[in-house]
Amino acid sequence: MRNFAPHSEPTSVACGRAFATDFARGTIVSFGCYSASSVIADTWEWGGTQWTPRDPARSPPARSEGILVFDSIRQRTVLFGGVSSALLNDTWEWDGERWTQRQPVNFPPPSVNHAAAFDSARGKLVMFGSGVLSALTFEYDGTTWFMHSPAHSPPARARHGMAYDEIRRRTVLFGGDAVSGATETWEWDGADWTLAATLGPPARRSPLLLFDRARGRTVLCGGGHPSFGQPDLADTWEWDGVAWQQRTITLPFTGTFGLAGAVEPSTGTALVFASGRVWRWNGTTWAQVEIAARGPEGAYGVVACTDTARSRIVSFGCRDASNPLPDTWEWDGDRWHFAEVPGPPPLTGTAIAFDPVRARSVLFGGTLSRTINVTDATWEWDGVAWVQRALAARPSARTGHAMAYDQARGQIVMFGGYVLDPRGYPIFLGDTWVYDGTTWSSRPGGPSGRNGHAMAYDPIRQRVVMHGWGADGDLRTWEWDGVTWTGITTTNPPQVGGGCGMAFDPTRGRLVLVGLLGYPTPSGRIGTWEWTGTAWTPIATNSEPLARSNLAVAFDPVRQQILLHGGRHCRILQSCIGRFDTWALGTPVTPQLGDFGAACSAGTPPVLGSPTPYLGHRDFAFELRALAPHAVCAIGVAAGAQSLALGPCTMYLANVIDVLPVTANAYGVAKASLPLPATPSLRGVALVTQGVVLASPGAFAGLDFSAARVVVLGD
């Protein structure tokens, strides 16, 4: 069974994910709603350059709108409550390796849309409110929950924000759906709530509140207008314990209701994850963080082709309707690179194909964003710059067409698309054009008009293959031999359209088609097929991307896999949202990890851990935990295992590849970074690791040893 594996980020914060900063391990943890069609795990971690899914053997039940708070004393990330099919009141803890459900004697009632923060001075998690507009105050000490009955309390509310001021040792609360006092600022000292201010930011639902360690301020960002249907708020405020100061009136990103954010572990500054990017607060503005994991934002019209001359996938797209900027990106097998150069205007419904003879990616047509105007412009990309070709003869303007390079004839073939008549009704086009790098030429005959179809070249059979709904309901597969189109009727043809994608996979000698099932009545799932030349065969996958249209599909020559990215996901009774994720289709090698042997210590045994060893995981690191603060240690990496007795201890490493010296931080955690490249030849490679710690007296010669861990690199 083949797998779609993601290369990007957790599902959208719109599904109610929660975020917390694990300062001990230097990561940001996210947990929330789960969908088998969109992610392979519902626990994700941010290590500084990318989101990586974690695959614990046991996870909390799926939920949205729960709280996630890092307990810096016990070094655990605590999850409580939320909603799935019903409101929840379970308590879970994440130690970086596994989830453990706690069974406290006392616990709060089922809660959703509540808020919490960790009081590090008192070692307590503080929680207030819920989706039923409660005014309950609870604290959790790692063993049980306590309900407080303070003399004073904020009015009942839900969807508020809370953050702990580490300098003033107060938990700050603001905003939410409240019966009254929605503009009041309250502070909790462990015994009572104090009304700290009545003036400040305007009332709002679900503001993001973070304590910025670098500036010693509580930062408030965004939120929803208290009246439903009104525009979200897009400002930034800071609280110094005395008064609120407004810092910005606009934000450089969209979707400000229920923003995803956390404190950056390395700098202590506030971070926001929005619009597929990362933004850092500097006290004046939200500055975009240039990260390797940033990906294409062509949500509403992304197209892609494989540049075989440079072993890159070239992507062009237009960002969502609220931010219609053109984007050119290139994928090198490991990450996306943004080409910040002038080029075509923002376009949707365009088409692209790579000409290997001239080493150019050719883009034609499309709809100008935020208009109904279509273009007949031809653009070419050589990896450095876009050039618009001045061609006297060219196809008529159109959108929703498809193109592919015909290798046998040395020309790009284009078919179909549509334009709007004066009344706004679509006129579907059924014409064929070819482009030799100098001239566009029309070819007679062809299938019925259509749009949103896919085209790709089959080098084995030397045919351009096209599939997708015709305007007359035609669902045949068509092949172009350089002179004529031939329709092929197949049993159970893929019922896809609306911007499906197709590419040739040379590793299996098949064309692969990916599209939204059930077009023109979508089923809400993505389907994947391969073309044998006479029939379409479904490809079974045990995970798949979230359903979408207008997606891009191309072959990755480095990973030797079909890649899918972008597209538009439409939810019932809700607006469509752009997808920024990237997925690979292939026969995966499942990454594995396991521990063996025993730790050896004169005191507390050191614990060796690591995330799942995915190829391309740039933030991968081995971690030694349960150490003394600032302990000096090393992590050995070997190609094999042995059992070499060292007094009462055992060395498990054989054929040592490297020794990584590390020092524990103030939390007693030492990390040895080992970025994993996305090199296909590393699939299945096994590494054996073990940690050694300088200790006094130490179990052997002033040293303590961890147990060993073996990791198998995979997709």
Long-range contacts (C-beta under 8 A, 24 or more apart in sequence): 1-540, 1-541, 1-542, 2-539, 2-540, 2-541, 2-585, 2-586, 2-587, 2-588, 3-541, 3-542, 3-543, 3-585, 3-586, 3-587, 3-588, 3-715, 4-528, 4-541, 4-543, 4-544, 4-545, 4-564, 4-583, 4-584, 4-585, 5-40, 5-543, 5-583, 5-584, 5-586, 5-588, 5-614, 5-715, 6-39, 6-40, 6-53, 6-545, 6-581, 6-582, 6-583, 7-581, 7-582, 7-583, 7-584, 7-616, 8-50, 8-51, 8-293, 8-295, 8-580, 8-581, 8-582, 9-44, 9-50, 9-51, 9-273, 9-276, 9-293, 9-580, 9-581, 10-39, 10-42, 10-44, 10-51, 10-53, 11-35, 11-38, 11-39, 11-546, 12-577, 13-255, 13-258, 13-259, 13-260, 13-273, 14-255, 14-258, 14-577, 15-64, 16-63, 16-64, 16-65, 16-66, 16-82, 16-83, 16-258, 17-64, 17-260, 18-65, 18-66, 18-67, 18-68, 18-79, 18-82, 19-68, 19-260, 19-261, 19-262, 19-273, 20-68, 20-69, 20-70, 20-77, 20-262, 21-70, 21-262, 21-263, 21-264, 21-265, 22-70, 22-75, 22-77, 22-96, 22-265, 23-70, 23-72, 23-265, 23-667, 24-72, 24-75, 24-625, 24-665, 24-667, 24-668, 24-669, 25-75, 25-96, 25-265, 25-623, 25-625, 25-669, 25-671, 26-265, 26-266, 26-665, 26-669, 26-671, 27-96, 27-265, 27-619, 28-262, 28-264, 28-265, 28-271, 29-68, 29-70, 29-77, 29-94, 30-68, 30-260, 31-60, 31-66, 31-68, 31-79, 31-94, 32-63, 32-64, 32-66, 33-62, 33-63, 33-64, 34-62, 35-546, 36-543, 36-544, 37-525, 37-526, 37-543, 37-544, 37-545, 37-546, 37-547, 38-545, 38-546, 38-581, 40-543, 43-94, 43-99, 45-611, 45-619, 46-262, 46-273, 46-619, 47-618, 47-619, 47-620, 47-621, 48-266, 48-291, 48-619, 49-291, 49-292, 49-293, 49-618, 49-619, 50-291, 50-292, 50-293, 50-617, 50-618, 50-619, 51-293, 52-611, 52-612, 52-614, 52-617, 52-619, 52-620, 53-612, 53-614, 54-611, 54-612, 55-612, 56-94, 56-97, 56-98, 56-99, 57-98, 58-98, 58-99, 59-99, 60-90, 60-92, 60-99, 60-101, 61-88, 61-90, 63-88, 65-112, 65-113, 65-131, 66-112, 67-114, 67-115, 67-116, 67-127, 69-116, 69-117, 69-118, 69-125, 70-118, 71-118, 71-123, 71-125, 71-142, 72-118, 72-120, 72-667, 73-120, 73-123, 73-142, 74-123, 74-142, 75-625, 75-667, 75-669, 76-142, 78-125, 78-140, 80-108, 80-111, 80-116, 80-127, 80-140, 81-108, 81-110, 81-111, 81-112, 81-114, 81-130, 82-111, 82-112, 83-112, 83-131, 86-110, 87-111, 87-112, 87-131, 88-112, 91-140, 91-145, 96-609, 96-623, 96-625, 97-609, 104-140, 104-143, 104-144, 104-145, 105-144, 106-144, 106-145, 106-146, 106-147, 107-144, 107-145, 108-136, 108-138, 108-145, 108-147, 109-134, 109-136, 112-158, 113-158, 113-159, 113-177, 113-206, 114-158, 115-160, 115-161, 115-162, 115-173, 115-176, 115-209, 116-162, 117-162, 117-163, 117-164, 117-171, 117-172, 118-164, 119-164, 119-169, 119-171, 119-188, 119-190, 120-164, 120-166, 121-166, 121-169, 122-190, 124-190, 126-162, 126-164, 126-171, 126-188, 128-154, 128-160, 128-162, 128-173, 128-188, 129-154, 129-156, 129-157, 129-158, 129-160, 129-176, 130-158, 131-158, 131-159, 132-158, 133-157, 133-158, 133-177, 133-178, 133-179, 134-158, 137-188, 137-193, 150-191, 150-192, 150-193, 151-192, 152-192, 152-193, 152-194, 152-195, 153-193, 154-178, 154-181, 154-184, 154-186, 154-193, 155-179, 155-180, 155-181, 155-184, 157-181, 157-182, 159-205, 159-206, 159-224, 160-207, 161-206, 161-207, 161-208, 161-209, 161-220, 161-223, 162-209, 163-209, 163-210, 163-211, 163-218, 164-211, 165-211, 165-218, 165-241, 166-211, 166-213, 167-216, 168-241, 170-241, 172-196, 172-209, 172-211, 172-218, 172-239, 174-200, 174-201, 174-207, 174-209, 174-220, 174-239, 175-201, 175-203, 175-204, 175-205, 175-206, 175-207, 175-209, 175-220, 175-223, 176-205, 176-206, 177-205, 177-226, 178-203, 182-226, 185-239, 185-244, 196-241, 197-239, 197-243, 197-244, 199-244, 200-237, 200-239, 200-243, 200-244, 201-235, 201-237, 201-244, 201-246, 202-233, 204-233, 205-257, 206-257, 206-258, 206-259, 207-233, 208-259, 208-261, 208-272, 210-261, 210-262, 210-263, 210-270, 211-263, 212-238, 212-263, 212-268, 212-269, 212-270, 212-281, 213-263, 213-267, 213-268, 213-269, 214-267, 214-268, 214-269, 215-269, 215-281, 215-283, 216-240, 217-283, 219-270, 219-281, 220-244, 221-251, 221-256, 221-259, 221-261, 221-270, 221-272, 221-281, 221-286, 222-251, 222-256, 222-257, 222-259, 223-256, 223-257, 223-259, 224-256, 224-257, 224-258, 232-256, 232-257, 236-281, 236-286, 238-283, 247-283, 247-284, 248-284, 248-285, 248-286, 251-286, 252-279, 252-285, 252-286, 252-288, 253-277, 253-279, 253-286, 254-320, 254-322, 254-323, 275-319, 275-323, 276-580, 292-335, 292-618, 293-335, 293-618, 294-336, 294-338, 295-329, 295-336, 295-565, 295-580, 295-581, 295-582, 296-327, 296-329, 296-336, 296-565, 296-566, 296-580, 296-582, 297-327, 297-578, 297-580, 298-327, 298-329, 298-552, 298-566, 298-578, 299-566, 299-567, 299-568, 299-577, 299-578, 299-579, 299-580, 300-348, 300-369, 300-550, 300-568, 300-576, 300-578, 301-347, 301-348, 301-349, 301-350, 301-366, 301-367, 301-369, 301-550, 302-550, 302-551, 302-552, 302-565, 302-566, 302-567, 303-350, 303-351, 303-352, 303-363, 303-552, 304-352, 304-501, 304-552, 304-553, 304-554, 304-563, 304-565, 305-352, 305-353, 305-354, 305-361, 305-554, 306-354, 306-503, 306-554, 306-555, 306-556, 306-557, 307-354, 307-359, 307-361, 307-383, 308-354, 308-356, 308-557, 309-356, 309-359, 310-359, 310-383, 311-557, 311-558, 312-383, 313-554, 313-555, 313-556, 313-563, 314-352, 314-354, 314-361, 314-381, 315-552, 315-554, 315-565, 315-566, 316-343, 316-344, 316-347, 316-350, 316-352, 316-363, 316-381, 317-552, 317-566, 318-346, 318-347, 318-348, 318-369, 319-346, 319-578, 320-577, 320-578, 321-369, 321-370, 324-369, 324-370, 328-381, 328-386, 330-383, 331-556, 331-563, 331-565, 331-582, 332-558, 333-556, 333-557, 333-558, 333-559, 333-678, 334-558, 334-616, 334-677, 334-678, 335-616, 335-618, 336-582, 341-384, 341-385, 341-386, 342-385, 342-386, 343-379, 343-381, 343-385, 343-386, 344-377, 344-379, 344-386, 344-388, 345-369, 345-375, 346-370, 347-375, 348-399, 348-550, 349-374, 349-399, 349-400, 349-401, 349-417, 349-451, 350-399, 351-401, 351-402, 351-403, 351-414, 352-403, 353-403, 353-404, 353-405, 353-412, 354-405, 355-405, 355-412, 355-437, 356-405, 356-407, 357-410, 357-437, 358-437, 359-383, 360-437, 362-403, 362-412, 362-435, 364-395, 364-401, 364-403, 364-414, 364-435, 365-395, 365-397, 365-398, 365-399, 365-401, 365-417, 366-399, 367-399, 372-420, 372-424, 374-398, 374-399, 374-419, 378-435, 378-440, 391-439, 391-440, 393-439, 393-440, 393-441, 394-440, 395-431, 395-433, 395-440, 395-442, 396-429, 398-429, 399-451, 400-451, 400-452, 400-499, 401-429, 401-451, 402-453, 402-454, 402-455, 402-466, 402-468, 403-455, 404-455, 404-456, 404-457, 404-464, 404-465, 405-457, 406-434, 406-457, 406-464, 406-480, 406-482, 407-457, 407-459, 407-462, 408-462, 408-482, 409-434, 409-482, 410-436, 411-435, 411-436, 412-436, 413-455, 413-464, 413-480, 415-446, 415-447, 415-453, 415-455, 415-466, 415-480, 416-447, 416-449, 416-450, 416-451, 416-453, 417-451, 418-449, 418-451, 426-451, 428-470, 428-471, 432-480, 432-485, 443-483, 445-484, 445-485, 446-485, 447-474, 447-476, 447-478, 447-485, 447-487, 448-472, 448-474, 450-474, 450-497, 452-497, 452-498, 452-499, 452-500, 452-519, 452-549, 452-550, 453-497, 453-500, 454-496, 454-500, 454-501, 454-502, 454-513, 454-515, 454-553, 455-502, 456-502, 456-503, 456-504, 456-511, 457-504, 458-504, 458-511, 458-531, 458-533, 459-504, 459-506, 460-509, 461-533, 465-502, 465-511, 465-531, 467-493, 467-494, 467-496, 467-500, 467-502, 467-513, 467-531, 467-536, 468-496, 468-497, 468-500, 468-515, 469-495, 469-496, 469-497, 469-519, 469-520, 477-531, 477-536, 488-534, 490-534, 490-535, 490-536, 491-535, 492-536, 493-536, 494-527, 494-529, 494-536, 495-519, 496-527, 498-522, 498-549, 498-550, 499-549, 499-550, 499-551, 499-567, 499-568, 500-549, 500-551, 501-551, 501-552, 501-553, 501-554, 501-564, 502-553, 503-553, 503-554, 503-555, 503-562, 504-555, 505-530, 505-555, 505-561, 505-562, 506-555, 507-560, 507-561, 507-586, 512-539, 512-553, 512-562, 512-585, 514-551, 514-553, 514-562, 514-564, 514-585, 515-549, 515-551, 516-547, 516-548, 516-549, 517-547, 522-547, 522-549, 522-570, 523-547, 528-585, 539-585, 541-585, 545-579, 545-581, 545-583, 546-579, 546-581, 548-579, 551-579, 556-584, 558-678, 558-680, 559-584, 559-586, 559-678, 559-680, 560-586, 560-680, 561-585, 561-586, 562-586, 584-715, 586-715, 588-714, 588-715, 589-683, 589-684, 589-712, 589-713, 589-714, 589-715, 590-712, 590-714, 590-715, 591-615, 591-711, 591-712, 591-713, 591-714, 591-715, 592-710, 592-711, 592-712, 592-714, 593-709, 593-710, 593-711, 593-712, 594-709, 594-710, 595-707, 595-708, 595-709, 595-710, 596-641, 596-652, 596-707, 596-708, 596-709, 596-710, 597-643, 597-650, 597-652, 597-690, 597-707, 597-708, 598-650, 598-707, 599-704, 599-705, 599-706, 599-707, 600-648, 600-649, 600-650, 600-699, 600-700, 600-704, 600-705, 601-693, 601-695, 601-698, 601-699, 601-704, 601-705, 602-695, 602-697, 602-698, 602-699, 602-704, 603-695, 603-704, 605-704, 605-706, 606-633, 606-691, 606-693, 606-704, 606-705, 606-706, 607-706, 607-707, 608-635, 608-689, 608-690, 608-691, 608-706, 608-707, 608-708, 608-709, 609-709, 610-689, 610-709, 610-711, 613-676, 613-687, 613-711, 613-712, 613-713, 613-714, 614-676, 614-713, 614-714, 614-715, 615-676, 615-677, 615-678, 615-679, 615-680, 615-682, 615-683, 615-713, 615-714, 615-715, 616-676, 616-677, 616-678, 617-675, 617-676, 618-675, 618-676, 619-673, 619-675, 620-673, 620-674, 620-675, 620-676, 621-671, 621-672, 621-673, 621-674, 622-660, 622-671, 622-672, 622-674, 622-689, 622-691, 622-709, 623-669, 623-670, 623-671, 623-672, 624-662, 624-664, 624-669, 624-670, 624-671, 624-672, 624-691, 624-693, 624-706, 625-668, 625-669, 626-668, 627-664, 627-668, 627-669, 627-670, 627-693, 628-664, 628-668, 628-695, 629-664, 629-665, 629-666, 629-667, 629-668, 630-663, 630-664, 630-665, 630-666, 631-663, 631-664, 631-668, 631-670, 631-693, 631-694, 631-695, 632-661, 632-663, 632-664, 632-693, 632-694, 633-661, 633-662, 633-663, 633-664, 633-670, 633-691, 633-692, 633-693, 633-694, 634-659, 634-660, 634-661, 634-662, 634-691, 634-692, 635-659, 635-660, 635-662, 635-670, 635-672, 635-689, 635-690, 635-691, 635-692, 636-660, 636-689, 636-690, 636-691, 636-692, 637-674, 637-687, 637-688, 637-689, 638-687, 638-688, 638-689, 638-690, 639-686, 639-687, 639-688, 640-688, 641-688, 641-708, 641-710, 646-700, 646-701, 646-705, 647-699, 647-700, 647-701, 648-699, 648-700, 649-699, 649-700, 649-703, 649-705, 650-705, 651-690, 651-705, 652-688, 652-690, 652-707, 652-708, 653-688, 653-689, 653-690, 653-708, 654-688, 657-687, 676-713, 682-713, 683-713, 683-714, 683-715, 684-712, 684-713, 684-714, 685-712, 685-713, 686-710, 686-711, 686-712, 686-713, 687-711, 687-713
